[in-house]
Amino acid sequence: MLSPDLLPWQELNVTSFLMSGIATNGAGLVGEPYRDGDGNEYLPMLRQPVLVFTAGAVALVAARTKALERGMALAIYTRDLFSTSDDEANRAAVAAVASADLDLVGIAVRGPRNAVDRLTKAASKHR
């Protein structure tokens, strides 16, 4: 799920990184896991750039919260990550912010289809 206020290049960038967090597992392809200021852990992402649903900030936060509560695999991308330059700086930017204060611009969730469908119910297909 992507924020609707992103520029086209940002949509592609966020989607690529989020998908890497869900889809990859090979040695050397991904960085370290992300942790927010509350200690919640998120999947690592590819170190290189992929495409989805659009949802506002409220729906993004609600979906992330529900996914965490349900123990679903989750990758996040915050607005702060547009100004970082490498994987270590990305994790540091997430770790510096409390979970409730993360400025989410995208999330990716992996889980049973019906559970994911419920999480993305408030989103619309990306155009």
JOBEL-V645338 format. One record per run of one state. SS is the DSSP state (~ for helix, > for strand, _ for the rest). FROM is the first residue (numbers start at 1). LEN is the number of residues. If there is no record, write none. Layout:
# JOBEL-V645338
ss->SS from->FROM len->LEN
ss->SS from->FROM len->LEN
This chain:
# JOBEL-V645338
ss->_ from->1 len->1
ss->> from->2 len->1
ss->_ from->3 len->5
ss->~ from->8 len->16
ss->_ from->24 len->6
ss->> from->30 len->1
ss->_ from->31 len->3
ss->> from->34 len->2
ss->_ from->36 len->5
ss->> from->41 len->2
ss->_ from->43 len->3
ss->> from->46 len->1
ss->_ from->47 len->6
ss->> from->53 len->2
ss->_ from->55 len->2
ss->~ from->57 len->13
ss->_ from->70 len->3
ss->> from->73 len->6
ss->~ from->79 len->5
ss->_ from->84 len->3
ss->~ from->87 len->9
ss->_ from->96 len->3
ss->~ from->99 len->3
ss->_ from->102 len->2
ss->> from->104 len->7
ss->_ from->111 len->2
ss->~ from->113 len->7
ss->_ from->120 len->4
ss->> from->124 len->2
ss->_ from->126 len->2
